Amino acid sequence: MDYNFSYVFTILFMLFGPIKLILPFAALTQGADGRFKRDVAIRGAVIASALCAFVALAGGTLLGRYRISLDALYISGGLVLLIAALQVIFQKAHPPAPSSGKTTAIQLAASPVAAPIIVTPAGVAVLLACTLLARQNPGLMQSVAICLAIMMVLNFLAMYFVDRVMRTPGLIMILTVLGAALLFLQVGLAIEFILDALKNLGAFKV
């Protein structure tokens, strides 16, 4: 499989991008003042970036210690991607409740904004897979790092200007349609991961 920059960018945009963040963030900060929203945006982006860096740096060591093969990671990661997408598709959405006055910006930024909204279990699975794939694909982790940096900047901007985004006519409808398309791609990607692993293990031949 060719892990070029556009391919990596598409996957990481699907998993870490701002499309899935805007509506939950707007609901969580509903009624809060602008300063509180900006504080959550800054801290949420920083915490999410730190989480991604930790997974990318420590992932290879953890996987090596437990001798998890790439094929096993492909199958498990594919299942996580598939289940996460199907939960969104088939379960009734329950928007997060607006934050109360007792919730501090750092608390809200850490959870649920940084995790699990920005850094999802599916995203962690893909980052772990990248740490193993990087051994056979020089330059992959550099592409991942650049794409993740772009994603975090986009997430920060989406949160920082969430009020303007929500007031833009037709934009929410566009984001909803785009989000549905990304879910479809996530299902396809999950199935592709599992099929590739099964092919490598000799479960079937094409």
C-alpha beads as a LAMMPS data file, in Angstrom:
LAMMPS data file: protein, C-alpha beads

206 atoms
205 bonds

1 atom types
1 bond types

-500.0 500.0 xlo xhi
-500.0 500.0 ylo yhi
-500.0 500.0 zlo zhi

Masses

1 110.0

Atoms # bond

1 1 1 0.000 0.000 0.000
2 1 1 1.287 3.454 -0.916
3 1 1 1.286 5.676 2.175
4 1 1 1.752 8.985 0.383
5 1 1 1.078 12.347 2.009
6 1 1 -2.412 12.776 0.552
7 1 1 -3.429 9.311 1.777
8 1 1 -2.118 10.004 5.297
9 1 1 -3.745 13.448 5.331
10 1 1 -7.139 12.024 4.329
11 1 1 -7.062 9.366 7.049
12 1 1 -5.945 11.751 9.784
13 1 1 -8.435 14.423 8.709
14 1 1 -11.161 11.814 8.965
15 1 1 -10.074 10.757 12.466
16 1 1 -8.609 13.933 14.006
17 1 1 -10.083 16.736 11.908
18 1 1 -12.552 19.414 13.052
19 1 1 -15.659 18.068 11.297
20 1 1 -16.690 15.911 14.252
21 1 1 -15.647 18.566 16.784
22 1 1 -17.646 21.680 15.898
23 1 1 -21.155 20.640 16.936
24 1 1 -20.145 18.928 20.223
25 1 1 -17.913 21.865 21.169
26 1 1 -20.701 24.345 20.450
27 1 1 -23.069 22.308 22.665
28 1 1 -20.535 21.942 25.474
29 1 1 -19.801 25.677 25.607
30 1 1 -23.327 26.899 24.986
31 1 1 -24.023 29.943 27.132
32 1 1 -20.364 30.395 28.104
33 1 1 -18.609 33.678 27.464
34 1 1 -16.015 34.199 24.766
35 1 1 -13.052 34.096 27.134
36 1 1 -14.075 30.701 28.521
37 1 1 -14.472 29.283 24.998
38 1 1 -11.058 30.598 23.978
39 1 1 -9.444 29.083 27.067
40 1 1 -11.012 25.699 26.318
41 1 1 -9.944 25.943 22.665
42 1 1 -6.308 26.685 23.506
43 1 1 -5.988 24.072 26.237
44 1 1 -7.963 21.446 24.340
45 1 1 -5.699 21.754 21.310
46 1 1 -2.560 21.598 23.473
47 1 1 -3.733 18.551 25.449
48 1 1 -4.842 16.725 22.297
49 1 1 -1.456 17.438 20.688
50 1 1 0.337 16.084 23.762
51 1 1 -1.778 12.919 23.714
52 1 1 -0.996 12.308 20.038
53 1 1 2.720 12.865 20.641
54 1 1 2.679 10.422 23.563
55 1 1 0.932 7.707 21.527
56 1 1 3.287 8.191 18.575
57 1 1 6.441 8.129 20.710
58 1 1 5.485 5.399 23.174
59 1 1 3.430 3.260 20.823
60 1 1 6.328 1.468 19.183
61 1 1 7.848 0.545 22.550
62 1 1 4.553 -0.783 23.923
63 1 1 3.783 -2.811 20.803
64 1 1 7.304 -4.244 20.735
65 1 1 7.179 -5.224 24.397
66 1 1 3.998 -7.213 23.912
67 1 1 5.120 -8.525 20.490
68 1 1 1.982 -7.388 18.695
69 1 1 2.312 -8.023 14.972
70 1 1 1.318 -5.538 12.290
71 1 1 -1.395 -7.870 11.021
72 1 1 -2.891 -8.201 14.490
73 1 1 -2.813 -4.427 14.847
74 1 1 -4.460 -4.045 11.443
75 1 1 -7.298 -6.364 12.450
76 1 1 -7.812 -4.799 15.877
77 1 1 -7.528 -1.276 14.464
78 1 1 -9.957 -2.134 11.679
79 1 1 -12.468 -3.455 14.202
80 1 1 -12.165 -0.297 16.310
81 1 1 -12.669 1.894 13.239
82 1 1 -15.636 -0.163 12.100
83 1 1 -17.365 -0.267 15.487
84 1 1 -16.825 3.458 16.068
85 1 1 -18.336 4.313 12.673
86 1 1 -21.281 1.955 13.077
87 1 1 -22.071 3.375 16.519
88 1 1 -22.363 6.847 15.020
89 1 1 -24.413 5.613 12.063
90 1 1 -26.928 3.407 13.850
91 1 1 -27.209 4.800 17.357
92 1 1 -29.310 7.804 18.191
93 1 1 -27.075 10.782 18.791
94 1 1 -27.108 12.325 22.255
95 1 1 -25.476 15.770 22.122
96 1 1 -23.304 16.575 25.117
97 1 1 -24.934 18.693 27.781
98 1 1 -23.748 22.289 28.058
99 1 1 -21.070 22.786 30.669
100 1 1 -22.084 24.041 34.067
101 1 1 -20.525 27.021 35.751
102 1 1 -18.602 24.704 38.062
103 1 1 -16.640 23.104 35.206
104 1 1 -13.292 24.791 34.643
105 1 1 -11.764 25.383 31.232
106 1 1 -8.959 22.883 31.843
107 1 1 -11.417 20.187 32.938
108 1 1 -13.578 20.631 29.866
109 1 1 -10.539 20.861 27.604
110 1 1 -9.111 17.609 28.932
111 1 1 -12.364 15.662 28.828
112 1 1 -14.353 15.419 26.710
113 1 1 -12.803 17.897 24.243
114 1 1 -9.239 16.547 23.949
115 1 1 -10.325 12.967 24.563
116 1 1 -12.467 11.380 23.340
117 1 1 -13.761 14.030 20.892
118 1 1 -10.467 15.017 19.213
119 1 1 -8.325 11.999 20.107
120 1 1 -10.678 9.079 19.550
121 1 1 -9.978 5.375 20.197
122 1 1 -9.997 4.869 16.419
123 1 1 -7.424 7.620 16.025
124 1 1 -5.189 6.028 18.657
125 1 1 -5.424 2.701 16.823
126 1 1 -4.282 4.292 13.559
127 1 1 -1.410 6.128 15.259
128 1 1 -0.213 2.854 16.767
129 1 1 -0.358 1.217 13.348
130 1 1 1.701 4.073 11.911
131 1 1 4.465 3.492 14.461
132 1 1 4.889 -0.054 13.145
133 1 1 4.450 0.856 9.484
134 1 1 7.129 3.544 9.814
135 1 1 9.775 0.828 10.178
136 1 1 9.087 -0.276 6.599
137 1 1 8.061 3.104 5.186
138 1 1 10.707 5.806 5.673
139 1 1 9.171 9.251 5.906
140 1 1 5.788 8.014 7.083
141 1 1 6.091 9.388 10.610
142 1 1 7.224 12.731 9.226
143 1 1 4.044 12.872 7.124
144 1 1 1.992 11.844 10.151
145 1 1 3.591 14.556 12.304
146 1 1 2.941 17.263 9.701
147 1 1 -0.651 16.150 9.168
148 1 1 -1.348 15.969 12.891
149 1 1 0.048 19.480 13.356
150 1 1 -2.298 20.710 10.627
151 1 1 -5.241 18.891 12.233
152 1 1 -4.571 20.458 15.629
153 1 1 -4.363 23.938 14.113
154 1 1 -7.669 23.334 12.305
155 1 1 -9.244 22.031 15.510
156 1 1 -8.047 25.075 17.423
157 1 1 -9.411 27.464 14.787
158 1 1 -12.748 25.623 14.683
159 1 1 -13.113 25.937 18.473
160 1 1 -11.772 29.487 18.666
161 1 1 -14.204 30.755 16.029
162 1 1 -17.055 28.360 16.827
163 1 1 -19.609 31.167 17.185
164 1 1 -18.835 32.490 13.703
165 1 1 -18.936 28.980 12.289
166 1 1 -22.341 28.302 13.823
167 1 1 -23.725 31.567 12.435
168 1 1 -22.530 30.950 8.869
169 1 1 -25.614 30.157 6.719
170 1 1 -25.606 26.642 5.287
171 1 1 -22.259 25.666 6.814
172 1 1 -23.717 23.278 9.392
173 1 1 -25.629 21.453 6.666
174 1 1 -22.417 21.123 4.619
175 1 1 -20.509 19.840 7.655
176 1 1 -23.243 17.285 8.362
177 1 1 -23.089 15.925 4.812
178 1 1 -19.287 15.899 4.853
179 1 1 -19.313 14.111 8.198
180 1 1 -21.567 11.407 6.758
181 1 1 -19.193 10.967 3.828
182 1 1 -16.230 10.645 6.190
183 1 1 -18.080 7.970 8.164
184 1 1 -18.574 6.000 4.957
185 1 1 -14.856 6.291 4.223
186 1 1 -14.072 5.151 7.765
187 1 1 -16.139 1.993 7.274
188 1 1 -14.351 1.290 3.988
189 1 1 -10.954 1.909 5.550
190 1 1 -11.761 -0.432 8.442
191 1 1 -12.762 -3.237 6.089
192 1 1 -9.655 -2.640 3.972
193 1 1 -7.410 -2.933 7.043
194 1 1 -8.983 -6.241 8.029
195 1 1 -8.872 -7.667 4.492
196 1 1 -5.203 -6.704 4.041
197 1 1 -4.292 -8.426 7.303
198 1 1 -6.203 -11.572 6.377
199 1 1 -4.502 -11.656 2.963
200 1 1 -1.080 -11.336 4.583
201 1 1 -1.933 -14.176 6.958
202 1 1 -2.981 -16.382 4.037
203 1 1 -6.621 -16.605 5.061
204 1 1 -7.626 -16.232 1.420
205 1 1 -6.137 -15.349 -1.936
206 1 1 -7.217 -12.786 -4.477

Bonds

1 1 1 2
2 1 2 3
3 1 3 4
4 1 4 5
5 1 5 6
6 1 6 7
7 1 7 8
8 1 8 9
9 1 9 10
10 1 10 11
11 1 11 12
12 1 12 13
13 1 13 14
14 1 14 15
15 1 15 16
16 1 16 17
17 1 17 18
18 1 18 19
19 1 19 20
20 1 20 21
21 1 21 22
22 1 22 23
23 1 23 24
24 1 24 25
25 1 25 26
26 1 26 27
27 1 27 28
28 1 28 29
29 1 29 30
30 1 30 31
31 1 31 32
32 1 32 33
33 1 33 34
34 1 34 35
35 1 35 36
36 1 36 37
37 1 37 38
38 1 38 39
39 1 39 40
40 1 40 41
41 1 41 42
42 1 42 43
43 1 43 44
44 1 44 45
45 1 45 46
46 1 46 47
47 1 47 48
48 1 48 49
49 1 49 50
50 1 50 51
51 1 51 52
52 1 52 53
53 1 53 54
54 1 54 55
55 1 55 56
56 1 56 57
57 1 57 58
58 1 58 59
59 1 59 60
60 1 60 61
61 1 61 62
62 1 62 63
63 1 63 64
64 1 64 65
65 1 65 66
66 1 66 67
67 1 67 68
68 1 68 69
69 1 69 70
70 1 70 71
71 1 71 72
72 1 72 73
73 1 73 74
74 1 74 75
75 1 75 76
76 1 76 77
77 1 77 78
78 1 78 79
79 1 79 80
80 1 80 81
81 1 81 82
82 1 82 83
83 1 83 84
84 1 84 85
85 1 85 86
86 1 86 87
87 1 87 88
88 1 88 89
89 1 89 90
90 1 90 91
91 1 91 92
92 1 92 93
93 1 93 94
94 1 94 95
95 1 95 96
96 1 96 97
97 1 97 98
98 1 98 99
99 1 99 100
100 1 100 101
101 1 101 102
102 1 102 103
103 1 103 104
104 1 104 105
105 1 105 106
106 1 106 107
107 1 107 108
108 1 108 109
109 1 109 110
110 1 110 111
111 1 111 112
112 1 112 113
113 1 113 114
114 1 114 115
115 1 115 116
116 1 116 117
117 1 117 118
118 1 118 119
119 1 119 120
120 1 120 121
121 1 121 122
122 1 122 123
123 1 123 124
124 1 124 125
125 1 125 126
126 1 126 127
127 1 127 128
128 1 128 129
129 1 129 130
130 1 130 131
131 1 131 132
132 1 132 133
133 1 133 134
134 1 134 135
135 1 135 136
136 1 136 137
137 1 137 138
138 1 138 139
139 1 139 140
140 1 140 141
141 1 141 142
142 1 142 143
143 1 143 144
144 1 144 145
145 1 145 146
146 1 146 147
147 1 147 148
148 1 148 149
149 1 149 150
150 1 150 151
151 1 151 152
152 1 152 153
153 1 153 154
154 1 154 155
155 1 155 156
156 1 156 157
157 1 157 158
158 1 158 159
159 1 159 160
160 1 160 161
161 1 161 162
162 1 162 163
163 1 163 164
164 1 164 165
165 1 165 166
166 1 166 167
167 1 167 168
168 1 168 169
169 1 169 170
170 1 170 171
171 1 171 172
172 1 172 173
173 1 173 174
174 1 174 175
175 1 175 176
176 1 176 177
177 1 177 178
178 1 178 179
179 1 179 180
180 1 180 181
181 1 181 182
182 1 182 183
183 1 183 184
184 1 184 185
185 1 185 186
186 1 186 187
187 1 187 188
188 1 188 189
189 1 189 190
190 1 190 191
191 1 191 192
192 1 192 193
193 1 193 194
194 1 194 195
195 1 195 196
196 1 196 197
197 1 197 198
198 1 198 199
199 1 199 200
200 1 200 201
201 1 201 202
202 1 202 203
203 1 203 204
204 1 204 205
205 1 205 206
